[in-house]
């Protein structure tokens, strides 16, 4: 079993990273950006001493998702294309809701009573 995992990793490195290094870098950057959003959310929550999702979380999510969507299109993987397309729409919608909320200066019941 262990040897098959090693062979899989060697094959993946050979085909994807060595065979297409520029797109491998794009995929790595996308994954790092996408993962950084959780680190940001964790740091902000620790600072506030409660669970909190800052607006920048959604911008980082959108950026990471767009980068990974581009990579998914490049490798022609319909499952990842579908997943990152849906993610992108959700992140845009969240940013739109934040924008509308801020513009109107509304305070919701959840905000009034806390998280």
C-alpha positions in Angstrom: 0.0 0.0 0.0 2.8 2.4 1.0 4.6 1.8 -2.3 1.5 2.5 -4.3 1.1 5.9 -2.5 4.8 6.7 -3.3 4.3 5.7 -7.0 1.2 7.9 -7.1 3.1 10.9 -5.7 6.0 10.3 -8.1 3.6 10.1 -11.1 1.7 13.3 -10.0 5.0 15.2 -9.6 6.3 14.0 -13.0 3.1 14.6 -14.9 1.7 17.7 -13.3 4.5 19.7 -11.7 7.5 18.9 -14.0 5.3 18.5 -17.1 3.4 21.8 -16.5 5.4 23.9 -14.0 3.7 27.3 -14.6 0.2 25.9 -14.0 1.5 24.0 -11.0 2.6 27.3 -9.5 -0.8 28.8 -10.3 -2.5 25.9 -8.6 -0.2 26.2 -5.6 -0.7 29.9 -5.3 -4.5 29.4 -5.5 -4.5 26.8 -2.8 -2.3 29.0 -0.5 -4.6 32.0 -1.0 -7.7 29.8 -0.5 -6.3 28.3 2.7 -5.1 31.7 4.0 -8.7 32.8 4.4 -9.2 30.3 7.3 -6.0 31.6 9.0 -7.3 35.1 8.7 -10.7 34.2 10.1 -9.0 32.3 13.0 -6.7 35.3 13.8 -9.6 37.8 13.7 -11.8 35.5 15.9 -9.0 35.1 18.4 -8.6 38.9 18.5 -12.3 39.5 19.0 -12.6 36.5 21.4 -15.6 35.2 19.4 -16.2 33.6 16.1 -16.2 36.2 13.4 -16.0 36.2 9.6 -14.4 39.5 8.4 -15.3 40.9 5.0 -11.8 40.3 3.8 -12.5 36.5 4.2 -14.9 36.7 1.3 -12.5 38.7 -0.9 -9.7 36.1 -0.2 -12.2 33.3 -0.8 -13.2 34.9 -4.2 -9.6 35.4 -5.3 -8.5 31.8 -4.3 -11.6 30.4 -6.0 -11.0 32.3 -9.2 -7.4 31.1 -9.4 -8.4 27.5 -8.7 -11.3 27.8 -11.2 -8.7 28.9 -13.9 -6.5 25.9 -13.0 -9.6 23.6 -13.1 -10.5 24.8 -16.6 -6.8 24.4 -17.7 -6.8 20.7 -16.5 -10.3 20.2 -17.9 -11.7 18.8 -14.7 -15.5 19.4 -14.8 -16.1 18.5 -11.2 -13.6 21.1 -9.9 -14.9 23.6 -12.5 -18.4 23.1 -11.2 -17.3 23.4 -7.6 -15.2 26.5 -8.0 -17.9 28.1 -10.2 -20.5 27.6 -7.5 -18.1 28.9 -4.8 -17.4 32.0 -6.8 -21.1 32.8 -7.1 -21.6 32.3 -3.4 -18.7 34.6 -2.5 -19.9 37.3 -4.9 -23.3 37.1 -3.4 -22.0 37.4 0.2 -19.9 40.5 -0.8 -23.0 41.9 -2.5 -25.1 41.4 0.7 -22.3 43.0 2.8 -22.3 46.0 0.4 -26.1 46.4 0.4 -26.1 46.1 4.2 -23.4 48.7 4.7 -25.0 51.1 2.3 -28.3 51.0 4.0 -26.8 51.1 7.5 -29.1 48.4 8.7 -28.7 46.5 12.0 -30.2 43.0 11.9 -31.6 41.1 14.9 -28.5 38.8 14.9 -26.2 41.8 15.1 -28.3 43.4 17.8 -28.3 40.3 20.0 -24.7 39.2 19.1 -23.5 36.2 17.1 
